[in-house]
C-alpha cells in the first residue's frame, strides 16, 4: 500500500495548456490489462471437452455474466452487451484486488478510472436507447410525465454518472485511508494486512459487482 499523497505525474504541454497524466494509475491499469490478456490467452489455450482449471474459470465468468445480462435485457441484447459486462467486471475485480500485492495500488483509487468507466456506461446506455427506440421516442421520455420535468429528468440521468463513479471511488479510497491510518497507529503489525485483504477481496469484489450490475441496469432501462 503506497503513500496516498505520492503521485508521479507526466505533464504534456499542448497549445498553451498542460495535460497532466498520473503515471501510477496508468501503470497499474496496464498491469491489469496485461493480466486479463494473459488470462484470456490461457483460458483458450488447448481447449478440450475435459476443461482445464483456467478454461473452467473463463467459462464460468462468461456464462454467469451472459446469464445476468440476459435476465436484465433479452437473449439478443445479451449477445451484444454480454462481452462488455463480463470484461467490465473482470477489469474492476482485478483492479480492486491489485492492492493486495505489495508496491501495487488499485487504479480505481483514482477518481479518473471509475469516472471514465461511468461515462463509458452512460454513453453506451444512451446510444443503445436511441438505437432501440429511435431519437424521437428517446427524447420524448425526458418530457414525462409533464414537459417542464425535462430539466429534472436530464439532471437525474447525469447524476447516475456521479452516483456510480463516486460509490466505487469512495469505497476503494476509503479502504486505503483506513488501512494507512491503522498502519501508522499500529506500526504496520498484525491488523493492517488483514484489513488490506478484507477491503481488497471482500469490499473490492462487491463494489466491482455493484458497478457492473448498475451499468447493466442503466442499459436495460434505456433499451426497454
Secondary structure as the mmCIF struct_conf table of DSSP 4:
data_model
#
loop_
_struct_conf.conf_type_id
_struct_conf.id
_struct_conf.beg_label_comp_id
_struct_conf.beg_label_asym_id
_struct_conf.beg_label_seq_id
_struct_conf.end_label_comp_id
_struct_conf.end_label_asym_id
_struct_conf.end_label_seq_id
TURN_TY1_P TURN_TY1_P1 UNK A 4 UNK A 5
STRN STRN1 UNK A 9 UNK A 14
TURN_TY1_P TURN_TY1_P2 UNK A 15 UNK A 16
STRN STRN2 UNK A 17 UNK A 22
HELX_RH_AL_P HELX_RH_AL_P1 UNK A 23 UNK A 44
TURN_TY1_P TURN_TY1_P3 UNK A 45 UNK A 46
BEND BEND1 UNK A 49 UNK A 50
HELX_RH_AL_P HELX_RH_AL_P2 UNK A 53 UNK A 72
BEND BEND2 UNK A 73 UNK A 73
HELX_RH_AL_P HELX_RH_AL_P3 UNK A 75 UNK A 97
HELX_RH_3T_P HELX_RH_3T_P1 UNK A 98 UNK A 100
BEND BEND3 UNK A 101 UNK A 101
TURN_TY1_P TURN_TY1_P4 UNK A 102 UNK A 103
HELX_RH_3T_P HELX_RH_3T_P2 UNK A 107 UNK A 109
BEND BEND4 UNK A 110 UNK A 110
HELX_RH_AL_P HELX_RH_AL_P4 UNK A 111 UNK A 133
HELX_RH_AL_P HELX_RH_AL_P5 UNK A 135 UNK A 140
HELX_RH_3T_P HELX_RH_3T_P3 UNK A 141 UNK A 143
BEND BEND5 UNK A 145 UNK A 146
HELX_RH_3T_P HELX_RH_3T_P4 UNK A 147 UNK A 149
HELX_RH_AL_P HELX_RH_AL_P6 UNK A 150 UNK A 186
TURN_TY1_P TURN_TY1_P5 UNK A 187 UNK A 188
BEND BEND6 UNK A 190 UNK A 190
HELX_RH_AL_P HELX_RH_AL_P7 UNK A 191 UNK A 197
HELX_RH_PI_P HELX_RH_PI_P1 UNK A 198 UNK A 203
HELX_RH_AL_P HELX_RH_AL_P8 UNK A 204 UNK A 223
#
